[in-house]
Every structure is written in structure tokens, then in C-alpha cells.
Amino acid sequence: MTYRVCFVCTGNICRSPMAESVFRAHVARAGLDELVEVDSAGTDGWHEGDGADERTVAVLEAGGYESDHAARRFQAGWFSRLDLVIALDTGHLKALRRLANSAEDAGKVRLLRSYDPAAGDALDVPDPYYGQMGGFEECLEMVEAASPGLLAAVREQMEERAV
């Protein structure tokens, strides 16, 4: 049974496609790519159909990650097929929980940095869009730091299902 994870930011051209690419690489390295489906979306539809921001692509490629992406807007109906919805900041978390059709759906929404023990109370991944390249590099660092914890949580949930 496939486990499905969707990363969500605002426009789906910076943070969430970056998280999607990085986490997909972690899943593949763990040998779980046949069991875990990873994608991303935005809370808003401003960039639907667009590729990832060129700075996101550059940072991903420099980090050795692939980036094949087309932006799309998150739809409430997707909750039923998703196991985990990963928000990149508290604004996305609130928007997604408001969009949820049930308490069960709202319970699927988590903040990415909550999977990074070193994050402490700083759980937002700042939006790099209006800044310089350093913001994109910082975003990548935050995503990479949270990915092992997220992968461990996904594995645990998959094991619980199998019992």
C-alpha cells in the first residue's frame, strides 16, 4: 500500500518543490521509492503550471537533487488520498487545516521543521522568493535537516499500518 506525502507552501515554486525533491531523494536512498509517493502543491494558484523558481532549481542542482516540477494548487479533496500533508510554515498549516473536511484530515497536516530536533521553536521555513540566493540555500539546509526525521516518522507509520 502506497504512503503519500504532499509538501505545501504558498505558490508551489520555491519551498515545497524543494522539499519534494529532497525528500524524494531520501525516500529513494532508503529503498522506499516503490512504497512512498511524494509531491507538492501551493495554498494559492498564482503559479499553476509554472516550473520551479530558477533559484530553487539552481540550489537543488548544486545539491545533487533533481527538479522536474509544475506548480499546482492544493485541493481539499486530496486529503482523502494523502497520508501526510507537510506545511512549510505556520500560515500554510492554518490554511490547510481550515481547508480540511474533517478532524482526521486536519490531523494529517504537520510542519516540516517539527521533524528537525534542532529547530526548537523556529518551525517556519522562511519564504526565500523576494530575497537573495542565500535564502534559497538556507531553505535547502532546513529541508535537508528535517528530512531524516520525516523519513523516520513515515517509516514508523508504514510499519504501524503493516501490523
ROLUM-336260 format. One record per residue (C-alpha): residue number from 1; residue in three letters; x, y, z. Coordinates in steps of 0.02 Angstrom, whole numbers. Layout:
<pts>
<seq: NUM	type: ALA	X: X	Y: Y	Z: Z>
...
</pts>
This chain:
<pts>
<seq: 1	type: MET	X: 0	Y: 0	Z: 0>
<seq: 2	type: THR	X: 74	Y: 167	Z: -54>
<seq: 3	type: TYR	X: 106	Y: 302	Z: 76>
<seq: 4	type: ARG	X: 75	Y: 476	Z: 7>
<seq: 5	type: VAL	X: 158	Y: 638	Z: 64>
<seq: 6	type: CYS	X: 122	Y: 812	Z: -6>
<seq: 7	type: PHE	X: 227	Y: 966	Z: 36>
<seq: 8	type: VAL	X: 135	Y: 1133	Z: 32>
<seq: 9	type: CYS	X: 194	Y: 1314	Z: 26>
<seq: 10	type: THR	X: 111	Y: 1468	Z: -47>
<seq: 11	type: GLY	X: 143	Y: 1467	Z: -234>
<seq: 12	type: ASN	X: 223	Y: 1295	Z: -256>
<seq: 13	type: ILE	X: 376	Y: 1363	Z: -344>
<seq: 14	type: CYS	X: 506	Y: 1381	Z: -204>
<seq: 15	type: ARG	X: 494	Y: 1291	Z: -37>
<seq: 16	type: SER	X: 375	Y: 1148	Z: -72>
<seq: 17	type: PRO	X: 456	Y: 1090	Z: -235>
<seq: 18	type: MET	X: 623	Y: 1098	Z: -147>
<seq: 19	type: ALA	X: 556	Y: 992	Z: -4>
<seq: 20	type: GLU	X: 477	Y: 872	Z: -129>
<seq: 21	type: SER	X: 641	Y: 846	Z: -222>
<seq: 22	type: VAL	X: 746	Y: 825	Z: -65>
<seq: 23	type: PHE	X: 625	Y: 707	Z: 20>
<seq: 24	type: ARG	X: 602	Y: 605	Z: -138>
<seq: 25	type: ALA	X: 792	Y: 580	Z: -141>
<seq: 26	type: HIS	X: 790	Y: 524	Z: 41>
<seq: 27	type: VAL	X: 649	Y: 402	Z: 3>
<seq: 28	type: ALA	X: 745	Y: 332	Z: -146>
<seq: 29	type: ARG	X: 906	Y: 312	Z: -46>
<seq: 30	type: ALA	X: 807	Y: 218	Z: 86>
<seq: 31	type: GLY	X: 741	Y: 100	Z: -49>
<seq: 32	type: LEU	X: 561	Y: 155	Z: -18>
<seq: 33	type: ASP	X: 526	Y: 239	Z: -185>
<seq: 34	type: GLU	X: 406	Y: 100	Z: -234>
<seq: 35	type: LEU	X: 309	Y: 123	Z: -71>
<seq: 36	type: VAL	X: 310	Y: 311	Z: -42>
<seq: 37	type: GLU	X: 239	Y: 440	Z: -163>
<seq: 38	type: VAL	X: 300	Y: 619	Z: -142>
<seq: 39	type: ASP	X: 228	Y: 776	Z: -221>
<seq: 40	type: SER	X: 193	Y: 958	Z: -183>
<seq: 41	type: ALA	X: 66	Y: 1097	Z: -204>
<seq: 42	type: GLY	X: 29	Y: 1277	Z: -155>
<seq: 43	type: THR	X: -106	Y: 1355	Z: -49>
<seq: 44	type: ASP	X: -133	Y: 1481	Z: -190>
<seq: 45	type: GLY	X: -144	Y: 1456	Z: -377>
<seq: 46	type: TRP	X: -41	Y: 1605	Z: -437>
<seq: 47	type: HIS	X: 91	Y: 1499	Z: -521>
<seq: 48	type: GLU	X: -9	Y: 1347	Z: -578>
<seq: 49	type: GLY	X: 79	Y: 1261	Z: -722>
<seq: 50	type: ASP	X: 242	Y: 1356	Z: -696>
<seq: 51	type: GLY	X: 406	Y: 1269	Z: -662>
<seq: 52	type: ALA	X: 502	Y: 1294	Z: -501>
<seq: 53	type: ASP	X: 587	Y: 1461	Z: -473>
<seq: 54	type: GLU	X: 756	Y: 1462	Z: -562>
<seq: 55	type: ARG	X: 844	Y: 1493	Z: -396>
<seq: 56	type: THR	X: 760	Y: 1339	Z: -322>
<seq: 57	type: VAL	X: 817	Y: 1238	Z: -471>
<seq: 58	type: ALA	X: 995	Y: 1305	Z: -457>
<seq: 59	type: VAL	X: 1007	Y: 1264	Z: -271>
<seq: 60	type: LEU	X: 934	Y: 1091	Z: -297>
<seq: 61	type: GLU	X: 1052	Y: 1051	Z: -440>
<seq: 62	type: ALA	X: 1202	Y: 1115	Z: -340>
<seq: 63	type: GLY	X: 1148	Y: 997	Z: -200>
<seq: 64	type: GLY	X: 1135	Y: 850	Z: -319>
<seq: 65	type: TYR	X: 945	Y: 843	Z: -324>
<seq: 66	type: GLU	X: 831	Y: 827	Z: -474>
<seq: 67	type: SER	X: 699	Y: 957	Z: -510>
<seq: 68	type: ASP	X: 558	Y: 919	Z: -630>
<seq: 69	type: HIS	X: 409	Y: 1020	Z: -572>
<seq: 70	type: ALA	X: 247	Y: 1105	Z: -622>
<seq: 71	type: ALA	X: 157	Y: 1210	Z: -491>
<seq: 72	type: ARG	X: -20	Y: 1167	Z: -439>
<seq: 73	type: ARG	X: -144	Y: 1219	Z: -305>
<seq: 74	type: PHE	X: -188	Y: 1105	Z: -160>
<seq: 75	type: GLN	X: -368	Y: 1042	Z: -165>
<seq: 76	type: ALA	X: -469	Y: 992	Z: -12>
<seq: 77	type: GLY	X: -522	Y: 831	Z: -99>
<seq: 78	type: TRP	X: -341	Y: 771	Z: -96>
<seq: 79	type: PHE	X: -344	Y: 742	Z: 92>
<seq: 80	type: SER	X: -434	Y: 576	Z: 67>
<seq: 81	type: ARG	X: -290	Y: 504	Z: -35>
<seq: 82	type: LEU	X: -146	Y: 581	Z: 64>
<seq: 83	type: ASP	X: -68	Y: 511	Z: 222>
<seq: 84	type: LEU	X: 32	Y: 664	Z: 270>
<seq: 85	type: VAL	X: 22	Y: 847	Z: 217>
<seq: 86	type: ILE	X: 180	Y: 943	Z: 260>
<seq: 87	type: ALA	X: 163	Y: 1132	Z: 280>
<seq: 88	type: LEU	X: 318	Y: 1239	Z: 260>
<seq: 89	type: ASP	X: 262	Y: 1374	Z: 382>
<seq: 90	type: THR	X: 125	Y: 1409	Z: 509>
<seq: 91	type: GLY	X: 24	Y: 1511	Z: 384>
<seq: 92	type: HIS	X: 14	Y: 1359	Z: 270>
<seq: 93	type: LEU	X: -27	Y: 1248	Z: 420>
<seq: 94	type: LYS	X: -175	Y: 1358	Z: 466>
<seq: 95	type: ALA	X: -236	Y: 1372	Z: 286>
<seq: 96	type: LEU	X: -228	Y: 1184	Z: 261>
<seq: 97	type: ARG	X: -317	Y: 1145	Z: 424>
<seq: 98	type: ARG	X: -455	Y: 1268	Z: 376>
<seq: 99	type: LEU	X: -469	Y: 1179	Z: 208>
<seq: 100	type: ALA	X: -483	Y: 1008	Z: 290>
<seq: 101	type: ASN	X: -653	Y: 925	Z: 282>
<seq: 102	type: SER	X: -636	Y: 834	Z: 449>
<seq: 103	type: ALA	X: -532	Y: 824	Z: 608>
<seq: 104	type: GLU	X: -449	Y: 671	Z: 532>
<seq: 105	type: ASP	X: -395	Y: 770	Z: 379>
<seq: 106	type: ALA	X: -334	Y: 916	Z: 487>
<seq: 107	type: GLY	X: -232	Y: 791	Z: 588>
<seq: 108	type: LYS	X: -134	Y: 743	Z: 433>
<seq: 109	type: VAL	X: -58	Y: 919	Z: 423>
<seq: 110	type: ARG	X: 113	Y: 944	Z: 504>
<seq: 111	type: LEU	X: 252	Y: 1073	Z: 496>
<seq: 112	type: LEU	X: 409	Y: 1013	Z: 408>
<seq: 113	type: ARG	X: 530	Y: 1081	Z: 537>
<seq: 114	type: SER	X: 439	Y: 989	Z: 677>
<seq: 115	type: TYR	X: 540	Y: 839	Z: 613>
<seq: 116	type: ASP	X: 705	Y: 928	Z: 647>
<seq: 117	type: PRO	X: 750	Y: 913	Z: 833>
<seq: 118	type: ALA	X: 874	Y: 1057	Z: 816>
<seq: 119	type: ALA	X: 737	Y: 1177	Z: 755>
<seq: 120	type: GLY	X: 670	Y: 1210	Z: 930>
<seq: 121	type: ASP	X: 526	Y: 1334	Z: 920>
<seq: 122	type: ALA	X: 582	Y: 1403	Z: 750>
<seq: 123	type: LEU	X: 467	Y: 1293	Z: 646>
<seq: 124	type: ASP	X: 439	Y: 1403	Z: 493>
<seq: 125	type: VAL	X: 543	Y: 1386	Z: 335>
<seq: 126	type: PRO	X: 558	Y: 1569	Z: 281>
<seq: 127	type: ASP	X: 497	Y: 1614	Z: 107>
<seq: 128	type: PRO	X: 652	Y: 1649	Z: 1>
<seq: 129	type: TYR	X: 556	Y: 1715	Z: -151>
<seq: 130	type: TYR	X: 585	Y: 1902	Z: -125>
<seq: 131	type: GLY	X: 762	Y: 1882	Z: -61>
<seq: 132	type: GLN	X: 932	Y: 1835	Z: -124>
<seq: 133	type: MET	X: 1009	Y: 1666	Z: -165>
<seq: 134	type: GLY	X: 1063	Y: 1643	Z: 17>
<seq: 135	type: GLY	X: 880	Y: 1624	Z: 67>
<seq: 136	type: PHE	X: 861	Y: 1479	Z: -53>
<seq: 137	type: GLU	X: 1019	Y: 1398	Z: 15>
<seq: 138	type: GLU	X: 954	Y: 1420	Z: 193>
<seq: 139	type: CYS	X: 789	Y: 1343	Z: 140>
<seq: 140	type: LEU	X: 880	Y: 1191	Z: 71>
<seq: 141	type: GLU	X: 978	Y: 1172	Z: 233>
<seq: 142	type: MET	X: 816	Y: 1174	Z: 334>
<seq: 143	type: VAL	X: 733	Y: 1048	Z: 219>
<seq: 144	type: GLU	X: 884	Y: 933	Z: 225>
<seq: 145	type: ALA	X: 891	Y: 944	Z: 415>
<seq: 146	type: ALA	X: 708	Y: 894	Z: 434>
<seq: 147	type: SER	X: 706	Y: 755	Z: 303>
<seq: 148	type: PRO	X: 786	Y: 614	Z: 408>
<seq: 149	type: GLY	X: 660	Y: 641	Z: 548>
<seq: 150	type: LEU	X: 516	Y: 647	Z: 425>
<seq: 151	type: LEU	X: 578	Y: 487	Z: 342>
<seq: 152	type: ALA	X: 586	Y: 402	Z: 512>
<seq: 153	type: ALA	X: 407	Y: 456	Z: 550>
<seq: 154	type: VAL	X: 345	Y: 393	Z: 382>
<seq: 155	type: ARG	X: 432	Y: 226	Z: 409>
<seq: 156	type: GLU	X: 353	Y: 211	Z: 581>
<seq: 157	type: GLN	X: 180	Y: 248	Z: 514>
<seq: 158	type: MET	X: 206	Y: 122	Z: 372>
<seq: 159	type: GLU	X: 259	Y: -11	Z: 498>
<seq: 160	type: GLU	X: 105	Y: 26	Z: 606>
<seq: 161	type: ARG	X: -6	Y: 1	Z: 454>
<seq: 162	type: ALA	X: 76	Y: -166	Z: 415>
<seq: 163	type: VAL	X: 33	Y: -237	Z: 586>
</pts>
